């Protein structure tokens, strides 16, 4: 739903923020632009590989530690630099361009991440679980099954950059965001106009923006809330000592503060997530012609595994139905039964927004 709504421009974080630490694509060396104007740069979107990534501290000494060069994360950096160096002098990747041991630096980067991707020249999406097939239709199916589309942080990495290129595990080009916009829209519920850039993200109704996160997972529980900050246009300091319910409770307060003319108070953190499911389920059904959604919409609010991955606490299973209303109605009915929260937590004030 695209809305001519009460968007408060002053509440959207600065769009000028750029990363201060980059990698020189020709040599692979780190470059620090603290206090200086950051030059044009490419940026990487990817899924972290367990025990395979290279931290900032490790990258600084990698020439003296040949065993580090065997990690898949280092090869990822090398290949990305090769792709970028013909056009771009610099590239940014979160694994070694952020000092993960510095809490303040991590917090600042989390708050600025949306702007980093928005201000990049191009975003290279590396899909370690996809391989280009002989037929493009097969490659596209493999692309849409990638776990990259299930992660929380990759949402803003999809919508924020102006240009996005998808690469498979061997760094073969699959296609661009524009080329694949229809298929991605059907999968994610994000309108083609947003993916293609004709509709600015912050012109979309805020509840719809939130719904795009439904079904996604994060390794750190609280990141389910933090990964929405840039997309929602609110500012909140991350606190990785809090649980996911506390993070969403603070997100509620930030939303009420930033959009006082749009929303009344919420019930609780879980209420936000009920809304996410119903909004996203409806969008996916409508985009698929009101007939079928191939996979269940899963939502996670608790029960984290030993690896930190979130696991579903309820599922909305949409089967083939005759109309959008029937499919969506079944989804909401099932959700209401399992979550015990039936009231829409977002109550827009009368005549405040116009949705089309």
Secondary structure as GFF3:
##gff-version 3
##sequence-region A 1 356
A	DSSP	three_ten_helix	9	11	.	.	.	ID=ss1
A	DSSP	beta_strand	21	24	.	.	.	ID=ss2
A	DSSP	beta_strand	30	32	.	.	.	ID=ss3
A	DSSP	beta_strand	42	45	.	.	.	ID=ss4
A	DSSP	alpha_helix	56	60	.	.	.	ID=ss5
A	DSSP	three_ten_helix	62	64	.	.	.	ID=ss6
A	DSSP	three_ten_helix	66	70	.	.	.	ID=ss7
A	DSSP	alpha_helix	72	84	.	.	.	ID=ss8
A	DSSP	beta_strand	90	92	.	.	.	ID=ss9
A	DSSP	alpha_helix	94	97	.	.	.	ID=ss10
A	DSSP	alpha_helix	103	118	.	.	.	ID=ss11
A	DSSP	beta_strand	122	126	.	.	.	ID=ss12
A	DSSP	alpha_helix	136	144	.	.	.	ID=ss13
A	DSSP	three_ten_helix	147	150	.	.	.	ID=ss14
A	DSSP	alpha_helix	154	159	.	.	.	ID=ss15
A	DSSP	beta_strand	164	167	.	.	.	ID=ss16
A	DSSP	beta_strand	173	176	.	.	.	ID=ss17
A	DSSP	alpha_helix	181	188	.	.	.	ID=ss18
A	DSSP	alpha_helix	192	195	.	.	.	ID=ss19
A	DSSP	three_ten_helix	201	203	.	.	.	ID=ss20
A	DSSP	alpha_helix	206	211	.	.	.	ID=ss21
A	DSSP	alpha_helix	223	226	.	.	.	ID=ss22
A	DSSP	alpha_helix	229	232	.	.	.	ID=ss23
A	DSSP	alpha_helix	244	258	.	.	.	ID=ss24
A	DSSP	alpha_helix	269	287	.	.	.	ID=ss25
A	DSSP	beta_strand	297	299	.	.	.	ID=ss26
A	DSSP	beta_strand	314	316	.	.	.	ID=ss27
A	DSSP	alpha_helix	324	339	.	.	.	ID=ss28
###
